[in-house]
Amino acid sequence: MRTAYDIDVTELPLRAKELLTSGHRLALVAAHHDERGIRVVYLFVTGPPDTRTELHVRLDPDRPEVPTLAHLSFPAGRFEREMRDLFGIVPLDHPLPRRLVRHFHWPRGWYPMNPDAGPPPAFGEQEGPYPFLEVEGDGVYEIPVGPVHAGLIEPGHFRFSVVGETILKLKARLWFVHRGVEKLFQGRSVAAGLPLAERISGDTAVGHALAYCLAVEEATGTEVPAGAQRARALLLELERIHNHVADLGMLCNDVGHGILNAHAQRVRETLLRLNKDVTGHRLLRGGVVPGGAALRTLPDPALLKAIREDIGEITGLALGHSTVRDRFTGTAVLRTAAAREIGCLGCVARASGIPDDARVTHPFTPYGTRLDVPVHDGGDVLARFLVRAEEITTSFALVEEFAERLTAPGALPAARPRPGAVAGTGVGAVAGTGVGLVEGWRGTIATRVELAPDSTLTRVKPVDPSFFNWPALPVALADTIVPDFPLTNKSFNLSYAGNDL
């Protein structure tokens, strides 16, 4: 159930506080340029039952300002900084008003999401270097890492303030790969938007495509047949498995057990080949389509059983090896209270004792009794390893269940129109809009779309769980040692591209 309310901007803090106090979380904030001026949409969600509440506020086009919600919600403060950088909307009394998305060589006063922004002007040193917090004292020194790294990972700058090997402070600076994804969606047809959604974060093609399609289907009043929804759920679990397996192996590699990593990557290669058989693409692109799903074949049960046993053996060897287990245990602990305050999602949150999972709170198809959401409260690398390993077991059970209930591959039954299933108040608050919430392998993905009368996309706002989880990495690394960084970073395995839209 989604409900939308047009409210005055002065009501925003009180209404937001009421929703947060009642157990909602802020999933998304999206700014819009309408004919009537600037509008900002705040999406709050909770469940079960699946509940979505939108607050729409209209701003003075001559002075686009909103009262900050940063004192109520840490994610809200980050969304507000993002809006300021891309739209020029000022969050009044924000406790951390400096730039977030736009690096300091971006020109002052140029906001790329504004309709009259035009092509990007020449970049230059407009506001000086990024104001990193300097930690001073006897024996304190800094270690700058990146943004260009030796491996194939995406760019990100990490600045360590340390004494000896102990990390006093870590600052992560991202948005080196900002691609203007939200702008690229504008004016596209629904079909043309799908390939872009699949590439928001390349390892999460199914998750982002599904969130996009669910949003479009709600906006167009399209009812997707049960069989197609089951096929989508199957693909979502296949994506979870091959990513988690890779992480298990690379975590072992980061503590010096390269042979286990080699076997994990061997298994992942088998899974990628299975993906190609199922959808025609190793990363499962093309499997989720607006209104349905398209499968070339169903996974072979015997192959699934063999892969599951192979992964179980690798996991057992890792956990049974004293060096691996000891290195994981107690490393980079993220306490439950910190994870909750930051707004963490997915396996990072569940490893810190927070059980939230969109398959439970916002299900798009019945999951039955085989959905067992693993939760650990240790908050360390071991807990994040265990959550992944146990989620793989659950995902295999779900894949088998959904495959058993799918009679044949190919294009599944056509979608059909249905009456609008959203309620709201306020002119223009609901028509042609939709929201998709999906538990991707990193956590809950939220996508909100608005369509023009001709069904072209006027606004698409995707939010990857990495946007919520990146701030937790420095918190977990406080008072650890510098050699813990690669291992901890891999235990979070956050997306740069998913964050740097």
Summary of the structure (lengths in Angstrom):
residues: 501
radius of gyration: 22.5
end to end distance: 28.0
largest distance: 69.2
contacts: 1721
relative contact order: 0.15
helix: 41%
strand: 20%
